[in-house]
Amino acid sequence: MEKIKEHKLVCECGRTFKNSQALFGHYSHCEKHLGHKPIKRNFLAEWAKNHKGKNKKYKDKNYNESGNCRYCGKECKNQNSLKQHEIRCKENPNRIIIINKGNTISHTAWNKGLTKETDERVKKNGETLSKRIKEGKTTPSFKGKHHSKSTRDCMSNKAKEGIKNGTHYVWQIRNGHSYPEKLFIEMLKDKFNYIENINYETEYKINTKFADFYFKNLNLIIEIDGTQHYKTKNDIYSDIKRDNLFKKEKYNIIRIPWDNYKKNTDFWIGFINKIFSNDNLIELCRINRKFIEHKRKLTFNKINIIKTTG
């Protein structure tokens, strides 16, 4: 069988094309084509002049004129660019924020900075939503969604790397006492069993934090610090935040570094004995605070030396 030759489309200028769509697109630019009409670049302004009064958008407005923004004073080349700039101007309190993801436009929220205590609409909307969720009429967006195995593995590996580098803080869910806390409880039973009414609570909740030991009669918190409390700067900063929170709630705080307790057990037993005998508790807390601050400074110095030598 004879091969059928492909039909080629040729313009008057000699250029060939595969299909008619490409050829007709070429006609609008080719000067040698008989039906060529040059494209006017400023066709929008000309169209606006011809249709002035026919369309509401262009009524009593000349979009070819330049103008200044009423918020920041920036000069724009025409009225269209001026309008688009004013919508997105940073000094415009009701500006539109463009989000690149999915090409969506997000307006500033009407409830920004408002709470159910300060605004009735926010309170009403919250109550309505919680009621609909309880009745099963509305399903929360997060319900039924889970991370894939690859995402979980990636998150786990990054957390492990962060723990090694000291840049990741681990939230520990504790089902029981740590080893130092168990030994501290045994010490209280053995050494201070003669003292009556030593009532204390373990894992005592204060706002979002949990204190190791809380002695209600003395309004005292005792924290047992393992060696991990003095390894990285993040650990020290988190302990300082805890201390500030406890001070704000007007608790007395005593911190016992466990490595120091093992070396100087008799000293710490005598120190705790003074606390239980109400021997100027505020002064004892001040001495303990100075000791802990000194230990934290030593840790910071060690970290800085390791960084400079490394």
C-alpha positions in Angstrom: 0.0 0.0 0.0 1.2 3.5 -0.7 1.9 5.7 2.2 -0.5 8.7 2.5 1.4 11.9 2.6 0.7 14.2 5.5 -1.3 17.3 4.4 0.8 20.4 5.4 -0.7 23.9 5.9 1.4 26.7 4.4 1.2 30.4 5.0 1.9 33.0 2.2 5.2 33.7 4.0 6.3 30.0 3.4 6.0 28.8 7.0 4.4 25.3 7.4 2.0 24.3 10.3 0.7 21.0 11.6 -2.9 22.0 12.1 -5.3 24.8 11.2 -5.4 26.2 14.7 -1.7 27.0 14.7 -2.0 28.5 11.2 -4.9 30.8 12.1 -3.0 32.0 15.2 0.0 32.8 12.9 -2.2 34.8 10.6 -2.8 37.5 13.2 0.9 38.3 13.4 2.1 37.5 9.8 2.5 40.7 7.7 2.5 38.8 4.3 -0.9 37.3 5.0 -3.6 39.0 2.9 -6.1 39.3 5.7 -3.6 40.6 8.3 -4.8 43.2 10.7 -2.3 44.8 13.2 -3.1 44.3 16.9 -3.6 47.6 18.8 -1.7 47.3 22.1 -3.8 49.9 24.0 -7.1 48.3 23.0 -8.5 48.3 26.6 -8.3 52.1 26.9 -9.8 52.5 23.4 -12.6 50.1 24.1 -13.4 52.0 27.4 -13.7 55.3 25.4 -16.0 53.7 22.8 -18.2 52.0 25.4 -18.3 54.9 27.9 -21.8 55.2 29.4 -22.9 51.7 28.0 -21.2 49.7 30.8 -21.6 50.7 34.6 -18.0 49.6 35.2 -16.6 52.3 32.9 -19.3 55.0 33.6 -17.8 58.3 34.7 -14.3 56.8 35.0 -11.3 57.0 32.7 -9.2 53.9 33.5 -6.2 55.3 31.5 -5.5 58.0 34.1 -3.0 57.6 36.9 -3.8 58.0 40.5 -2.5 57.9 44.1 -3.5 55.4 46.8 -5.7 57.0 49.5 -4.0 54.9 52.3 -0.2 55.0 51.5 0.0 57.6 48.7 1.6 55.3 46.2 1.2 56.4 42.5 -0.4 53.9 40.1 -0.2 54.0 36.3 -4.0 53.6 35.8 -7.3 53.3 37.7 -7.4 49.5 37.4 -4.0 49.0 39.1 -4.9 51.7 41.7 -8.0 49.8 42.6 -6.2 46.5 42.9 -3.4 48.1 45.0 -5.9 49.7 47.4 -7.6 46.4 48.0 -4.2 44.8 49.1 -2.5 47.9 50.6 -0.8 47.1 53.9 -2.1 50.3 55.5 -5.7 49.4 54.5 -7.4 48.1 57.7 -9.9 46.0 55.6 -7.3 44.7 53.1 -7.5 41.4 51.4 -4.7 38.9 52.1 -3.7 36.7 49.2 -2.8 33.1 50.1 -0.8 31.3 47.4 -1.9 27.8 48.3 -4.7 26.8 46.1 -5.0 30.4 44.8 -7.5 31.3 47.5 -8.3 34.8 48.8 -8.8 35.3 52.5 -10.4 38.4 54.0 -9.4 39.6 57.5 -11.6 37.8 60.0 -14.3 39.8 61.7 -13.7 37.9 65.0 -9.9 38.5 65.1 -8.9 39.3 68.7 -12.4 38.7 70.1 -13.3 36.0 72.7 -16.6 34.6 74.1 -16.0 36.8 77.2 -15.7 40.1 75.2 -18.2 39.5 72.3 -21.7 37.9 72.4 -21.5 36.8 68.7 -18.4 34.7 69.3 -20.0 33.1 72.4 -23.3 32.3 70.6 -21.4 30.8 67.6 -19.3 28.6 69.9 -22.4 27.4 71.8 -24.2 26.6 68.6 -21.3 24.7 67.1 -20.7 22.6 70.3 -24.4 21.8 70.4 -24.5 20.7 66.8 -21.4 18.5 67.3 -23.1 16.8 70.4 -26.3 16.2 68.4 -24.3 14.7 65.5 -25.5 17.4 63.0 -22.0 18.7 62.4 -18.8 16.6 62.1 -15.5 18.3 63.1 -13.1 18.7 60.2 -10.3 16.7 62.1 -12.5 13.7 62.9 -11.6 10.5 61.1 -8.3 11.9 59.8 -5.0 10.2 60.5 -1.4 10.6 59.5 -0.1 8.1 56.9 2.7 5.6 58.0 5.3 7.5 55.9 4.4 10.8 57.6 4.5 9.2 61.1 7.9 7.7 60.4 9.2 11.1 59.1 7.9 12.9 62.3 9.5 10.2 64.5 12.9 10.4 62.8 12.9 14.2 63.1 12.0 14.1 66.7 14.8 11.6 67.4 17.3 13.8 65.7 16.1 16.8 67.6 16.4 14.9 70.9 20.0 14.0 70.1 20.8 17.6 69.1 19.0 19.1 72.1 16.6 21.1 69.9 13.5 19.1 70.5 11.5 19.1 73.7 9.8 15.8 74.7 6.4 15.9 76.3 6.5 12.8 78.6 3.2 11.1 79.6 4.0 9.5 82.9 2.1 6.5 84.2 4.1 6.4 87.4 7.0 7.9 89.4 10.5 8.1 88.1 13.3 6.2 89.9 14.6 9.3 91.9 11.0 10.1 93.0 10.5 6.6 94.3 13.7 6.8 96.3 12.6 10.2 97.7 9.3 8.8 98.8 11.1 5.9 100.6 13.4 8.4 102.3 10.4 10.4 103.5 8.9 7.2 105.1 12.2 6.1 106.7 13.6 9.4 108.0 10.6 11.5 108.7 8.0 8.9 109.9 8.2 10.6 113.4 6.7 13.8 112.1 2.9 13.8 112.2 0.6 15.2 109.5 3.1 15.1 106.6 0.5 15.2 103.9 1.7 15.5 100.3 0.4 14.9 96.8 2.4 13.7 93.8 1.9 14.9 90.3 0.0 17.9 91.6 -1.6 19.9 88.8 -1.0 23.7 88.6 -2.5 25.2 85.5 -0.9 23.1 82.6 2.1 21.9 84.7 2.5 19.0 87.2 4.6 19.4 90.3 6.5 16.3 91.6 5.5 16.8 95.3 3.2 19.3 96.9 3.1 19.7 100.7 -0.2 21.4 101.5 0.6 22.5 105.1 3.7 24.4 104.0 2.3 25.5 100.6 5.6 23.9 99.3 6.5 22.3 96.0 9.6 20.0 95.9 10.9 19.2 92.4 13.4 16.2 92.0 15.7 17.1 89.1 17.3 14.3 87.2 20.5 14.7 85.2 18.4 15.5 82.1 17.4 18.8 83.6 20.9 20.2 83.2 21.9 18.9 79.8 20.7 21.5 77.3 19.6 25.1 77.3 16.1 24.2 76.3 15.7 22.0 79.5 16.9 24.8 81.7 14.7 27.4 80.1 11.6 25.1 80.5 12.4 24.7 84.2 12.7 28.5 84.6 9.3 28.9 83.0 7.9 26.3 85.5 9.4 28.2 88.4 8.0 31.5 87.2 4.5 29.9 86.9 4.7 28.4 90.4 5.9 31.8 91.8 3.0 33.6 90.1 0.6 31.2 91.9 2.4 32.0 95.2 4.0 28.6 95.9 7.3 28.0 97.7 9.7 26.0 95.5 12.6 23.7 96.5 14.6 22.0 93.8 16.8 18.9 94.6 19.3 17.9 91.9 19.5 14.1 92.2 23.2 13.8 91.3 24.0 16.2 94.1 21.6 14.4 96.5 23.4 11.1 96.0 26.8 12.7 96.8 25.6 14.7 99.8 22.7 12.7 101.2 23.1 13.7 104.8 23.2 17.4 103.9 19.9 17.2 102.0 18.2 15.2 104.8 19.2 17.9 107.2 18.0 20.6 104.8 14.6 18.9 104.4 14.4 18.4 108.2 14.8 22.2 108.6 11.9 22.7 106.1 9.5 20.4 108.0 10.4 22.1 111.3 9.2 25.5 109.8 12.7 27.0 110.3 12.3 30.1 108.2 11.0 28.5 105.0 11.3 31.6 102.8 15.1 31.9 103.6 15.7 28.3 102.9 13.9 28.7 99.5 16.1 31.7 98.7 19.3 29.7 99.5 18.1 26.8 97.3 17.3 29.2 94.5 20.8 30.6 94.5 22.3 27.1 94.5 20.2 26.1 91.5 21.1 29.3 89.6 24.8 28.6 90.2 24.3 25.0 88.8 22.5 26.3 85.7 25.3 28.8 85.0 27.9 26.0 85.2 25.8 24.1 82.6 25.6 27.1 80.3 29.4 27.5 80.5 30.0 23.9 79.7 27.7 24.1 76.6 29.5 27.3 75.4 32.9 25.6 75.8 31.8 22.5 73.8 30.5 24.8 71.0 33.8 26.8 70.8 36.0 23.7 70.9 33.8 21.8 68.4 
